[in-house]
Amino acid sequence: MSREHGPVDQGRLLTALGIEGRLLAEAVRAAPTEAPVPACPGWSLGEVARHVGSLYRMVRRRLTDGRSPDDWPRDPEPGQSLQEFLEAGLSELLDELAAHDPADRADTWWPADRTYGFWRRRMLHETVVHRVDVEQAAGAEPRGVPEDVAIDGIDEVLTLWFGQKLPMLGLTGTKAGSVGVRAGAHSWIARAGPATTEAWRCSAEEAEAADDVVTAAKPELIYLWLWGRASLTAVTVRGVHDQAAQLWALLRLATR
């Protein structure tokens, strides 16, 4: 059986990836490709769609080759629409992921998880975030994020991007402190400062003892706030606010 690195089981992650990928493709079909994407300055809706379709192909190649590929298809073939480009890449990736137990070894960029399951989770959240981008660029009301997916996404952005990617980039905070994040029955601590950048799951009591505590009416709002896809007022911050602001700013560097 696979080792679970997040609060959502691997079967659900794979199913959700398929659903979100199809929602993204549908949103692209109905939207103007030249529309600017608010959360990705300088990018158009079409460029975001090509980026995701390209990533589907890159990850599949990485899985089959056992290493990060030097080259892969980055644009639709002649006569292929962006929607078709996304759907074809998604289908190939889903087939590859479904053909392996999520515990099977795979090449990844997270030392703590060198498995196929890493890519189920990573590509789900890549797809959700950019689906929201496309909907926002098209001026459409985002369809929302299922609660379990949002909670898993909070866990991923904190433990992977904040706790792993920032140290890989050599980036730290300027002021030592902690942020407690509370979403439903789930809680986390994110600690940053000149000497450390780390995050972990914790009890509600531990989260409440942090310098700042971030909560929201729905886990989706915290998830999108952490990814820079929701307004700064989408969440409630209790405390001095400095640490929550630092967390948000550091994540902009980690996820750019």
N, C-alpha and C positions, 0 to 999 in steps of 0.2 A: 504494500500500500504506500501511497505517497505521503511524504511529510508535508504538513500544511504550514505555510509561512504566514498566513493571514487568517482573518476571521471567517472567510467564505471558502467552502470546499471547492476542489478543483473541477468537479463536474459542472457546478454552477458557473464558474469562471468561463469555461469553454462555451457553455450555452449562451451566456450573456455576451461574449465576444461576437458570436454569430448574430445575435439580435441587434447589438449596437452597430455592427458593421453594415447591416442592411439598412438601419435607420440613417446612418451617415450617407450611404449611397443614394437613398431616396431624397435626402435633404439637398444633396449636390445636384441631382437631376432638376429640382424645382427652383434652383437659385441662380442668380447671375454670377458667372465665374469671375468677373472683374471686381466684384464688391470687396471693399477693404475689410479685413478682419480686425475688430477692435483690440482683441487680446494679443495679436501678433503684428505689431507695427511694421509696415512695409510689405506685408503679405496680403495677397488677394485670396478670395475664396477658392479659386482654381488652384493656386499654389499650395494651399493647405490640403486639398484633395489629392494632388499629385504626391505630396509629401507622405501622406498616409498610405496611398497605394504603393509607393516606392518602399516604405518600411515593411509592408506585408511581404513583399518579395525579398527584401534584404534578410529579414528574420528567417524566412523559409530556407533561403540559401545558407544562412549561418547554421541552421539546424541540420541540414542535409550534409554540408561540408565539414561541420565540426569546428569551424573557425569563422571569424569575421570576413566576409567576402571583399574582394577588391573592387568588384563591379557588379551591377545588377540593373534590371530595367527600372528607369526612373520616370518615364513618360509613357502615355498611351501609345499603342501602335497606330499606324495610319488608319484612319477610319474608325478607331475605337473611341467612344465617348469617355469622359471622366467617370461617369457612373459605371460603365462596363469595366474600366480599368480598376476601379475599387473592388467591384464584385468578383472579378477574376482573381485578383490578388488575395482577397479574403478567402475565397473558396480553396485555393491552393494551400494557404496557411492553415486553415481549419482542418483540412485533410491530413496535413503533416502532424499537427498537434494531436489530433484524435487517434492517429495510428500508433502513438506511444503512450505508455504509462507516464503520468506526470512526474513520477519519481525517476524516470530514465535520465541518465546523464546528458547534459547539453552544454554547449559553450554559451556563457553569459558574461555580463560585466559585474555581477555581484558575487563576491567570493562566498557569501553565506548560502547561496542557492544556485548551484550549477545543475539545474534540472530543466526538463521540458515545462514543468509547472511554472517556473519563473516567467517564461514567455507567454503562457496563457494569461497570467495576471498582468504582465507589463503591457501586452498589446490590447487587452480589454480597456485599460485606463487610458492608453494612448488614443484609442478610438472614441471613448466617451468624451474626453476633453475636446477633441477636434470636432466631434459631432456638435457639441455645444457651440464651438467657434463658428461652424458653418451656419447654424441656426441663428446665431446672433448677427452674423454678417448679412444674412438674408432678411433680417428684420422680423424673423418669425419668433414666436414664443417658444423657448426651449421645451422639449417634451418632458423634462424632468429626469432624474436619476433614481433608479430603485434604491430603497433604503439600504439593502444589504450590499449593493455595489458601492454606494457612497461610503459606507463604513469601511469596507475593504480598501477603497481608494484613499481615505484618510490615513489608514494604517500604512499603505504603500508610500504615499508622498512623504510621510514623516520618517518611517524607518529606512526607506531606500534613498529618496532624493535628499532629505535633510540629513539623515544619519550616515549615509554612505557616500552619496555623490559630492556633497560639499567637502568632506575630507579628501576625496580623490582629487578635487580641484584645488586643494590647498586654501580653501576659504573658511574663515571663522568669523564669529561675531566680534563686536568691539566692546560689549559690556556683558559681563557674566550674569546669567540669570536663567530662569526657567518659565515655561509656559505649560499650563495644564489645558488639555483639549478634551472636552466632554461631548460625546454624541450618543444620545440614548443611554444604553447600559454599558457603553464602551468609553474608556478613558486612556489618555496618553500623557507622557511628559516629554517635552522637547527642551533640551538644555543647550545653551550656546554661550560662547564667550571666547576670549583670545586663546584659551588653552583646550577647549573641547567643543565638539558639536555632536550630539547624540540624541536619540529618541527611543522610547520604549513604551510598551503597554503597562498600565498601572491600575491601581484601585482608584475609585472615585475620591477617596479621602486624600490620597497622594496628589491627585490632580488639583484638588481644591487648595492644597497647601502651596502651590506654585506662586511665583511672583505675579503672573497674570493668568487668568482663566478665560478660555474662549468657549462660548456655547452658542447655540442657534436653535431656532424653532424646529429645523429639520437637519439631519446629517448632510443632506445634499448641499445646503448652504455653506457648511464648513468645508466640505470637499471642494466646491468650486472656489471658495475664498482662498483656500490654500494654494490652488492652481492659478490664482489671479483671474478667475473667470466670473467672479461676483464682486459687487461693490464692497468697499471697506466697511460699510455700515450693514452688510448682510449678516454679520455676526455680532454678538454681544461680548465685550471685553470687560472683565472685572479686574481691577488692580491698578498698577501704575501705567499700563499701556505700552511702556517702552519695549518690553520683551516681546509682546505680540507684534509690534511694528517691526522689530528686528527679525523675528521669525518669518514674517511675510516678505520682507526685503531679501533675506537670504534665500528663500525659495524661488524668488524671481531669478536669482543668479544660478541656482542649481538646475532649474527647469528650462532655461532659455534655449 
